[in-house]
Amino acid sequence: MRPAAPHRLLLSSLCLALCCLGGARGSRRSDNHEWKKLIMVHHWPVTVCKEVENDCRDPPDYWTIHGLWPDKAEECNGSWHFHLEEIKDLMPEMKMYWPDVIHPLNHSHFWKHEWEKHGTCAAQLDALNSQKKYFGGSLDLYRDLDLNSMLQKLGIKPSINYYQVSDIKDALAGIYGVIPKIQCLPPQQGEEVQTIGQIELCFTKELRLRNCTEPGEPGGPGGPAPRRPRTGVSGDTGLEVCEDGPAFYPPPPGAVP
Ligand code: 5GP
């Protein structure tokens, strides 16, 4: 049945308005590459493997780099393609500290993805304005933060016993002097608690440590619940800001906890 004429008019106006709105939103997403902070994202390889339900033979038993991400900006220059040869000097360290945990036999797709999605935006900073500087600078920050040693020093080790998320967060805040963000996989079917997946530490554009979340921000002290709807779209890792409460920090397969 066709709608009556006034309704048709109303429907067309609604469609036009929605199209304009969609278009405006689309252009804002692609054109606005303003960002304020850089996020050094460490991930726990055991959880990465669990998340993608990939066997990941022998995942590293230390926190590795997922990426160095500007907040609020992605894919800032589609014509700035990734060239592996530009980072060949960094290769041994890249393989060690920035491995593709999911495809350990071919890391370069992961590095290409990180460059195109995040590096092209981080490259607005003089300190990171080439592939060599972006990947080399990220490795420098990772080394300086030395998260693996800090966690060891704090006695926070993979374990079959659960940790309180606030204890880990407070302990790291005590070490670094800024508020980190901790991301978890929500409990899967049959699981009691969430699983720790990522630890993020944030930097200013001057590459000085700063809080990742502020009081009142989602995931920050006193902020609203951080939960976001699952979209299932590519880039949605399934990780969410950890709920306050117990969390599992899973030991590598075969490790004696
Ligand atoms: P982003 O796209 O923002 O860099 O990160 C999210 C995506 O990275 C998700 O699709 C997640 O599954 C993927 N991811 C996380 N860790 C790894 C990894 O070690 N290797 C690969 N290939 N993808 C990863």
Residues whose N, C-alpha, C, O or C-beta is under 5 A from the ligand:
A	BS01	5GP	V48 G67 P99 D100 V101 I102 F110 G235 D236 T237
